[in-house]
Amino acid sequence: IFGYSKSIRSVLKFSYHKHSTMSINKVLVGVKRVVDYAVKIRVSPDKSGVDLSNVKMSMNPFCEIAVEEAVRLKEAKKAGEVIAVSIGPKQCSETLRTALAMGCDRAIHVTTDLRTDYMQLQPLATAQLFQKVAEAEQPDLVLMGKQGIDSDAGQTGPMLAALLGWPQATFAAKVEPVGDGLVVERETDSGTETISIPKLPAVVTCDLRLNEPRYATLPNIMKAKKKKVDVMDAAEMGVDLTAKNEVLEVYDPPPRKEGIVVGSVDELVDKLKNEAGLIQ
């Protein structure tokens, strides 16, 4: 009888603990398909943009960090369902499968043939499409990369928070659920600062120091093929997808001049002062 009572107390304690920490029932995580970070990009001959033909594409590194953080919250019993969302062409389904293999539960693919590297589909329209998805899914938390490495705009997360009327924390280096909200340590130009979001829902954009994303294992890659991916057409979501800014020309930066090797600190200072004019 004593052993049976002890077992009951353990179950009751576990159930209460799980309920008290699960303030995040659903996480929406943004996943962007970009040119792989290791690829040396080429400008198209007409200078209209980056040449995307026959170029390796992969998940935006900052989005990988967002996915990893969402999955870690789930594994720590601090979050429930994790949903990956991507906007772009049919090939985005491959990127979403990677997110599913990393641990997301299901995915939503908002399809469009517009380029998503700022040349056609720009941050405001992207944020408005995410807003439509968020309003339908009602998540407690939206995690996104702080920026895409193609456009480096860093605008979608803040714009989404403004459209939803939710609090936001950008450039997150640490995310900790506390009570009904979050405590977020965020990167700044002078170090880090810690801010508190008293009550969810909220939007958080993820920076490099937040975590190190895992590699998807083969068994999880196979399991991901069976996970659900819902498809939505961006053209049918009531959002104006036209670009608000026009990119006139894209060109390669000028080649760097060959450097020189100096023999001492004094020689370096002399050249910086008298030849380059960088110091006085």
N, C-alpha and C positions, 0 to 999 in steps of 0.2 A: 504493500500500500504506500509506503514512504517513497519508494522508487517511482511509482505511478504519479504521485503528487508532485514530485520534483520535476518529472517530465512535463506535466501540465504547466507548471510555473515557467519553465524555460520557453515553451511555445508562446504563452501569453506575453512574456517579456519581449520576445523577438517580434511578435506582431505589433506591439505598441511602438517599439523602437523603429520599425520599418515605416509605420504610418507617420511618426513624428519627424522623420528626416526627408520624406518624399514630397517636398514642396514643388518639385519640377516634374510634372506628369508627362510633359511632351516637349521635346527639343526639335527645333527646325534648324538645320545646318546647311549653309550655302556651299555649293560645290561648283567651281568654275573650270572650264576646259581652256587651257592656254598652251602656247608653244612651250615645250619642255625647257626648263631652266638651263640645261646644258647645251642647247642648240645655239649655234652662231647664226643669228637671224640675218636675212637679206632684205633689202628694200626692193620693191618691184620696179621694173624699168621705167614705168610712167610716174614713179614717185607718189603713187596714190596711197601707199601703205606698205606694211610688211608682207612679203611674199609668203603665203601659207601653203603653197603647193608642195607636196611631198615632204612635209615637215613633221617631225614627231611632236605629238601633242600629249599632254598629261594633265593631272590635276594641279591646279595652282597651289604652290607650297604652303601659303598661308591658309588655304582652305583645308589642306591636309591636317594642319594644326587644329583647326576648328573641329574637324571630324574626330580627331583623336581625343580632344577635350570632351566632346559630347559622349563618346563611347566610354571614357574613363568615369564620367559622372554616372552613367548607367551602371557600369561595373561596380561602382562604390555604393550602389543603391540610393544614390542621391537624385537620380533622374529615371524616368520611365522610358517611353518610346522615343527613339531617335529617327528622324526623317530627313533624308538628304534631298536637296532641291537643286536642280541645275537648269539653266536657261541657255538654249543654243540648238545647234543642228542635231541630226539623228546620231552623230558620233558621240554626243554627250552621254548616251546610254552606257558606253564603255567606262566613262569616268564615274558614272553613278554606280556601276557594278563594283568598281574599286572601293567606293565608299561603303557599299553593302558588305564587301568582303572584310573591310576593316571593323565592321560591327554595327553599322546602321541597320535598322529593322525593315524599313521600306524606303521607297524613293518616289519623287515626283519630277517628271521631265517636262518642262515648258518648252515646246518646240518652236523654233524660228530659224529661218535661213539667213537672217541678218548677222553680219559680223559683230562679235561681242567685245572686240578690242578697242572700243571707242569710235571706230570708223563709222559705224552705223547705229548699233544699239548702244546707247549711252547710259550713264549711271542713274539718271532720273527715271527713265523708262524701266530699267532693271529693278529699281527700288519699288516702283509702282506694281510691277508684276509680282514681286515678292510680297508686297502688301496684300494683293488678292489671295495669294496662297495662304498667308498668315491669317487672314480674316476667315478663310474657310477651315483651316486646321486648328485655330485657337491654341497655339503653343504657349507655354509658360516662359520659354527662353528661345531666342534666335541667336545662333552663333555663326559668325562669318569671318573670313580672312580680313585682315586690316586693309588689304588692297590686292588687286590683281597684278601680276608681274608683267602683263602686257601693256596696260594703260597707266598703271601706277596712280590711278586717280584717288583711291581711298575714300570715295564718296558714297558708295551704295549703302553701307551700314548706317552712317549718320542720317542719310536721307530717309531710309526705311523707318528709323526710330521717330523721325519728325512726322512722317506720314501717318504712323500708327498712334502717335501721341504717347510713346513709351519712353522711359528713361533709357540712357545708353551709357556704355563704358567702352572706350576705344583703346586700342593698343594694349590689350590685356596681357600681362605677364604671369598672373595668377588669378584663378577664379575659385571662390569658396562659397558654397551655399550656406547662409546663416539665417535661421528662422524662416520667414516668408520671403527673404530677399537674397542678395549677394553682397559679398565683400570682394572688391576687385583691386588688385595691384596693377597699375598701368604704367607703361613706359612714357617718359617725358624727355625733353632735350637735356635736362639737368639731372636725370636719374629716374626714380620711380615715385609715384604717389599712390596712396591707398584711398579709395572712395567706397562709400556704402550706398547700395541701392536697397532701400528699406522693404520694398514690395515689388514682386514680379507681376506682370511680365516685363521683360527688358530685352534690349539688343546689345550684344557684346561682340566686338571685333578683336581678333586674336593676333598677337605678335609672336615673334620668333622664340622668345624665352619661355613661353607658356608650357611647352612640352616638346618631346621628340616623337613624331608619328611612328607608329608601328608599320611593319611590312605585312601585307596580307598573305596568310599562309595558304597553301594549295587546298587543304580541306575547306577553308572558309571561302576561297574563290569558287569552289564547286557549289557550296551552299548558297552563295550569293546569286547563282543563276536561277534559283527557285524562289527568290524573294520578289515581292510585288513591286512593280514600277508603274505608277499611274502616269498617263500622258495627257497634257493639256496643250492647246494651241494658243500661242501668244496673241495671234491676230483676233481671237475670239474672246479675249478677256477684258475688253473695254478700255484698253490703255493705248494712248497715242505713242507709237513706237518711232516716230520720226526724230531724227537727230536735231538737237537744239543748237549745237555748234558744228561748224563746217571745218574740217581739216583741209587746209589748202595744199599742203605739201609735206611729205615725209622724206627725210634725207639722212644719209650717214653722217656722223660727226667727222670733223676734219681729222686726218691722221695725226697722231702725236709725234712730235719731233723726237729724234733719238736723244737719249739722255747721255750724261757724261759721269765718269767716276772721279770723285775728288779724293785727294790724299789725306786730308785732315779736316777737322771741324773749322779751323781758321779759314781754310780755303773755301769751304762751303759758305760760311758767313760772308766772306768777301764777295763771292759770286752772287749770293742773294741780295747783297747790298748794292754793289757797283754795276752788275750786269743785268740782273733781273729787276732791280728796283723794288723788291718786295719788303725790305726792311730799311729803316732809317737809323 
